[in-house]
């Protein structure tokens, strides 16, 4: 763990999803795997906010797949998409209000499937707390990102969600050098 790092806990994630999104950009996803630890700045995320969000897996209710989203904040929701890629989400808000944030990119790796593949994340982490004991957690290392460097756009690949597809629930750290 970095000297000034603070592990983000349930109280950080147990708030409304969109404010958590704004603060999650610039935090570090930390992975300990086979005694090796690596940290990656979070650069792209998407919000899935509650039972009325038609793009949210929990829109149609609680199932075996989505029950993690209805649980405690600060827990990972990991699922397999297209039978190929694991998607890493962190549960937010209050218990029984299904919401989560998808980690779409970290510094140097874009695409949620690439992130999980590179960091060796799979369904074994589904339902696990974001803590060092579980080998995956999120840290605040004191880096502050100005709002002007965070771009909001509609989410990707959720056209089926109709009006919810256009909500600006995707947050991306834009490159300061290209400004």
C-alpha positions, 0 to 999 in steps of 0.5 A: 500500500502506498504511504499516504493511501487510504483504503476506501470502505463501505462508507465511501461507497454507501452513498448515491451512485453519481456522486461516488462516480465523480469521486472514483475517477483518479482513485486506484484499483489495487490487485494482489495476486500470487504475492504480487501487488499492482495499482492502477488509476481508475480512468473510466467508469459507468453508473448503474443506478437503481431499480428504475434504470433500464440499463441496470441488471436489477431493473427486472428485480432480484435474481441469483445473478443480481442479488449482490447488487441488492447487498451492502455497498463496497462489495464487488459485483462480477459477472460474465458477459457473452460467455467471454469477459468478466465485468467488475463493478462495485456496489454503491448506495444503500442495502436493497437499492440495487446500484453499482459502478462498472470499472471500464478502464484504468490507466493504460488499459481500456475496456472492462473485459481487458481490465479484468483479464489483465488483473486476473479478476473473475467471478470468485470475487463476486460478493466479496468486500473490496478489502486487502484480505480479498486481494482486490480493493480501491485506494485514495492516494491523494490525487485530486482530479478537477471536474474539468478533466472528467468528461460525462457521456452516455453509457456504451452498449445499452441501446435496449434501455431506451431513454436510459441509454442517453443518460450521461452516466459514463465518466472518463478522465480526459488527457490533460496534454490534449487540452 
